[in-house]
Amino acid sequence: MDYNLLPGTEIKVSKICLGTMTFGRQNNEKEGHNQMDYSYYKGVNFFDTAELYPVPPSPETQGETERIIGSWLKKTGNRDKIILASKVAGPSSFSKHIRKDMSYSKNTVNEAIDNSLDRLKTDYIDLYQIHWPERVTNFFGKRGYEFYKEDPWKYNFDLILDVLEENIKKGKIRNIGISNETPWGLMKYINESRESRTKIISIQNPYSLLNRTFEIGNSEICHKENIGLLAYSPLGFGTLTGKYLGGNMPKNARLTLFPNYDRFSNEESEKAIQNYHDLAKKNEINLTTMALSFVNDRSFVTSNIIGATSIDQLKENIDSYKTLLSDEILDEINIIHNSQPNPAP
């Protein structure tokens, strides 16, 4: 396995991060433990989760993913060998079952951290992240910014950084990051922490062959401000495996079970996926491997968050770190991208 430093720290994380949002919904506890066993065996030392998980979220399963990770950490005694990341959920129609008050306040963030620590069976979280902005902006499948004259939420950058700083001093969290953020939001967090607060070190945003919008603004900030991208949805909810091409809907596949998760399933995306599939086939490389290797190789990516529901999928995803795409393949990828830029939000 290859490793990168979390920016500004001495913490080495695997280039492949184990995403866990299927644990407790598509994967039961035993299957989750098997995935963590295998990932650890292959050198993956970075696990990402959230208080919201599993996904799709529901009151009945909320927190189950963290509980499954906690039971594995307790069983194996591997807490000091794993870099653990989690997130606090903000206001939305799909998170209101978590707490009565879903704003980012001192009380809600403290409550979220304490509950996650309890479920994870640990005294500290290595990287604690704001799951999405409290303000109304473009995230979770919305490409362009739309101005809203009425925004019911405050811009709580100061408050959020203060409460996270307090928890760092208490030893409950070690480092902080953000997720699903825009360039403006990223720079606000950086600027608000320049004087006396702990700096954010990571941003977790979608990034794949179907959505390279991160390159437009956020990637430059990451390079110049030493922030690492934790790329999620590198396979576009599995569409970049090619298994859904031609209208196929494999049994028990994510989009078969949850068809409303169709962010990467529009007509233009399908055309792009077919072109990437043909490119991979021409170069005798697996489409999954090509899609993941492209993400792995970006200079602003600290770790690539993969997710799987079976060990076979997990093996293929983890092994992608071994493949380095040639300049010729990268040039052809960019030809496709330039003709069909960012077809999925």
N, C-alpha and C positions, 0 to 999 in steps of 0.2 A: 504494500500500500504506500502511496505517496502522501505527504503531509505538508500543510501550510501553517504558518503562525497566524492565530487570530491577531489582526492588526493592533500594534501598540502593546502587545503582551508577549509573554514567553510560553503561551499555551499552544501546543501543536495539535491541530485537528486534522483528521483524515480528509483527503480530497473528496471522498464520498461520505456523505452524512446520511444516516438512516432516518428517513421520515416514518412517522409512526401513526398517522392519523387513521389508518384502517384498524388498529388494535381496539377491540371492543365492539366492532360493528362487522366488518368483513372478515376479520381474524379474531379468533377467541384467544384466551390467555395462553394456552399451550402453543398455539401457532405463533403468537407474539414472542413468547420465550424462545421458540426455535429460531425465529428471525434474528433476535438479538444474539443468541448463541453463535449462529453462523456468521453474522456480521463481525462480532468480536473476534472470532477465529480468523477471519480474513483481514484483520487489522483495522476495521472501522471502529474508531473510538469516539465518534461524535453522533449523538442521538438528539433529534429535535422533536418536541411535542408542544402541547398547549392545553390550557385549562378547558378550552372549547371542545377538544377532541373526545371521541371520534367524530368523523365527518361522513355523512351528513349529521349535523348536530341535533340532539334531542334532549329533553329533560331526563329521559330514562337512562341515557348512556353518558351524560356529561361527566367528564373527569375519569372515565373508565380507562382511557389510554394511559394517563399518568399512573393510575393504580396498577395497571399491568406492568409498566416499567418499574414501579416501586417494588412489586413482588419479585421481579427478576433481580433487581439490585440486592434485595435482601437475601434471596436464595443463593446468589453467586458470590456475594461479597466483593463485587467489582466496582463499587462506587468510585474509588479513587483512581480507577483506570478509565473511566468514562467521562467525557466532556458533555455535560447535560445542558440542553437549551429548552426553555419553555416560554410561554407568552401569556399576557393578560388580555382578555377580550374586552372590546369596547362596545359602544352602543350600536345596535342593529336589530332588525326584525327577527333574526335567527339566533340571537344571543340573550334575549331578555329573560330566558328561564334561569340564567346563571345567578343573577343578583337583581334585587329590586332596583338598585341604582347602578346603571351600567356606565356612568360617566367615569372619567379618569380623575378620581379624587384621592386624597391621602388615605381615606378609610377604605375605598374600594380596592386600590392597588395593594395596600397592606393585607387586606383580607384575601385577595387573590394569591399573593405570594405565600401566605401562611397555609392556605388550603392546598396549594400545589406541593409545598414541602411535605405536608402530611401524607398526601397521596403517593408522592415519589419516595417516601421513606428515606429522606435525606435531610441534612442540616443546611445545605446550601445548593444553589443553582448557579452553574458556571456562566451562563449567558441568559439574561432575562430580557424579553422583547415586548414592545408595544405591538399588539397583533395587527391593528389597523388604526388610521387616524380617527380622532374623535370628530373632527370637522367634516363637513360634507365636501368630498372631492372625488377624483377619479381613482377608484381601486376596485378589486374584485370584478374584473371583466369589463371595465369601462376605459377605453383608450384615451379619449380626449377630455380636457378639462371643460366643465360647464359651470358658468358663474351662477351662483345662487344668491339672490339678494337677501333672502331670509335663511340664515344659518343658525339653528337652535343651540349649537354647541360652541363653547368658548375655545380659544386657542391656548390650551393649557401647557405649553412647552415648559415654562418655568416650574409649574407645580409638579409636572411629571418628573422632570429631572431632579427636583428637590426630594421627592419621596423615594425615588430610586437610589439617590445618593445616601439617604438615611439607611436604607436597607443594605447598601454596600458596607457602611460603617458598622452595622450590626452583624455583618458576616453572613447574611442570608442569601445575598447574591454577590457574584464576583465582577461581572461585567454587564454592560447594557447594550441593547440594540433596538432597532425599529423594523417594521415590516409593512409592506404594501404602501410605501411612501413615495411621494413625488419629489422632484428636485428641490422645490421650494421648502417642503417640510424637512427634507434632509438637511438643507443649509440652515434652517431655523434651529434645529437641534444642535448642529455644530456650533453656530454662533452663540447660542445661549449657554454653552458649556465652556467657552474659551477661557474665561477668567478663573473660576474656582470650582466648577463642577466636574465630575467624571465625564469623559467624552464617550459618546456612543462609538462602538467599534465595528458594527455590522448593520447591514440592511438586508432583509429577506423579502425579495420580490420575485415575481414570475420572470423566467427567462428561458427561452427555447428557440428552436428554428422557426417556430410559428409566431413568436412574440419577442422581438429584439428591441422593444421600445426603451429598455433600460439603457441602451447605448446612446440614446439621444441626449440625455442630460446627466443622468445619475452616474454613468460610468466615468465621466470626466471628474466629477466630484470625488468619487471613490479613489481615483488615482492621485489627485492633488491633496486630498484631505486624509488619506490613509484609512479608508473605510473598506471593509470586505463585503462582497455580495455573497449571500447564501441563497443560491438559485433554487427556486421551487417550481414545480410543474415542468421539469426539463423534458418530459415526454408528452406534455399536453394532455393530461388525464389518460395517458395510454394510447392516444391517437397516433403518436410518432413511432409506435411499434408496427404500424401498418395493419393491425388486426381488424380494424373497422372499415378498411377500404372496400369499396363496392357494395356498401350497405350491410356488411356483415355485422352481426351483433352476437358475439360469442357468449355462451351461457356463463352466468355469474361474473362476467366482466363488469367493470365499474359503470360504464355508460349504459349497459344493459339493465343493471339494477337501479341506477339513478339517472334516468334519461334527461332530467332537468339540468344536469351538470354538463351542458353542451357548449361551453365557452369555445372549445377548439373544434367544433363539429360543423361549422358553416360551410357553404359551398366553396368559397375561396380557400379555406383551410384544406379541404379535401383535395383540391387541385394541387396545392403546394405539397401536401403529404405524398401524393402520387409522384410528383416530380422528384422529391427527395428519395422516395422508395426506388425509383428508376435509377437515380444516381448511385445509391448504395449498391444496387444489384449490379450495375455496370462495373463497379470497382470491387465486386466480390466481398462486400462487407455487409454485416447485418445492419438494418435500418436503426434498430434500437441502439446499437453500439455507436453508429455514426452520430446520431442525435445527442447522445450523452457525451461522447468524446468532444464534440464541438463545444459544449458547455464547459466541460472540464478544462479545456485548453485556454479559455479566455483569461486575460491577465488580471481582470478585476474580480474574478470569481475566487473566493476563498474555499468554498465547499459547495458541492452539488448535492442537493437533497433528493434522494431517490425514494420511491415507495413501491412496495410489492405486496401481493396477496399470496404468493407461493414462493417456495424456496428456489424453484427453477428460475422464476423471474428475478429474484434477488441475486442469484449467482450471476446472471447475465448483466444486470445493472452494475453490480460491484466491479465485475471484471472489465468494465468499460475504461477504467483508469489506465489499463495497460495499452490502450490503443491511441496512437498519435496520428492524426489525420495529416495527409500530405498537403503540400501547398497547392497541388493541382486540384485535390478534392475541395479544399477550402475556397479556391477560386470559383469552382463550379457551384458550391453552396451559395456564394455571394451573387452569382449570376441569377440563380433561382430567387434569392431574396430580393434582389433589385427589381425583378419583374413582378414579384408578388410580396411586397414588403408587409410584414406584420399582419397577416390575414386574421389572426385571432387576437382578441383583447387580453 
